[in-house]
Amino acid sequence: NQCNTVFNSIAWDSTSQDVIVADNKGNLGFYNLIQETWITWKNVSDEPILELHLLPSKTRLLLLMPHSLQVLEILRGVKFKELKEHSGPVVSISSRSMNEGGVLYTAA
């Protein structure tokens, strides 16, 4: 892969025709077989991802790491932006329900 490490876990999303892969550097990737392209490739953890498991009925992805279990919700067709300027500790988290469905989280 592009991080020069082997994949150590793989899952198949038959609905979207995506291969989901994870590696020991904490990277997670979605490769679409129909479009033959990476949908996303992202570092989600500082720890290696040992195993991943897709729950297609709930569109959730479980990531097992040496010291934690991370649960991600898979959203498709959603635009988002990450702000990486914040470097201090998180002291407060707020959430609110959205009219479109889902929850918006804000941290400071």
C-alpha positions in Angstrom: 0.0 0.0 0.0 1.0 3.6 -0.1 2.4 3.5 3.5 4.8 0.7 2.7 3.2 -1.8 5.1 1.2 -4.9 4.7 -2.5 -5.0 5.2 -3.4 -7.1 8.3 -7.2 -7.0 8.0 -9.7 -6.9 5.3 -13.5 -6.7 5.0 -16.0 -6.7 2.1 -19.0 -4.4 1.7 -21.2 -6.1 -0.8 -23.7 -3.3 -0.9 -21.2 -0.6 -2.1 -18.7 -3.1 -3.6 -15.9 -1.8 -1.4 -12.9 -3.6 -0.1 -12.0 -2.2 3.3 -8.4 -2.7 4.5 -6.4 -1.8 7.6 -2.7 -2.0 8.4 -0.4 -1.9 11.4 0.2 1.8 11.1 -3.4 2.6 12.0 -4.5 3.3 8.4 -7.9 2.5 7.1 -8.8 2.4 3.4 -11.9 1.9 1.2 -11.2 0.7 -2.4 -14.2 0.5 -4.7 -14.1 -2.3 -7.2 -16.6 -0.7 -9.6 -14.8 2.6 -9.9 -11.4 0.9 -9.4 -10.2 3.7 -7.2 -9.6 4.5 -3.5 -12.7 6.1 -2.0 -10.7 7.1 1.1 -7.4 6.4 2.8 -7.0 7.8 6.3 -5.0 7.3 9.4 -7.5 6.7 12.2 -5.2 5.6 15.0 -1.6 5.7 16.3 -1.9 2.0 17.2 -2.0 -0.8 14.7 -5.4 -2.0 13.6 -5.4 -5.7 14.4 -8.8 -6.7 13.0 -11.8 -5.0 11.4 -15.4 -6.2 11.2 -18.2 -4.7 9.1 -21.7 -4.7 10.5 -23.5 -3.9 7.2 -27.0 -3.8 8.7 -26.0 -0.9 11.0 -23.3 0.6 8.6 -20.8 0.3 11.4 -17.1 -0.7 11.3 -15.4 -2.1 14.3 -11.7 -1.6 14.6 -9.8 -3.7 17.1 -6.5 -2.2 18.3 -4.1 -3.5 21.0 -5.6 -1.3 23.7 -9.0 -0.2 22.4 -12.0 -1.0 20.2 -13.1 1.8 18.0 -16.6 1.9 16.4 -17.0 4.0 13.2 -20.3 4.8 11.5 -20.0 4.7 7.7 -21.7 7.6 6.0 -21.8 7.9 2.2 -22.4 11.0 0.2 -21.6 13.3 3.1 -19.2 16.1 2.7 -17.0 17.0 5.7 -14.0 19.0 6.6 -11.4 18.3 9.3 -9.8 21.2 11.2 -6.3 20.3 12.4 -5.3 23.6 13.9 -6.4 22.6 17.5 -3.4 21.2 19.3 -4.3 21.5 23.0 -6.3 19.2 25.2 -10.1 18.7 24.6 -11.9 20.2 27.6 -15.5 20.1 26.3 -17.6 18.2 23.9 -21.1 19.2 22.7 -23.6 17.4 20.5 -26.9 18.2 18.8 -29.3 16.4 16.6 -29.4 17.5 13.0 -32.6 18.0 10.9 -31.1 15.7 8.2 -30.6 13.0 10.7 -27.5 12.1 12.6 -25.6 14.0 15.3 -23.2 16.9 15.0 -20.3 16.8 17.5 -18.2 19.9 18.5 -15.1 19.8 20.7 -13.0 22.6 22.2 
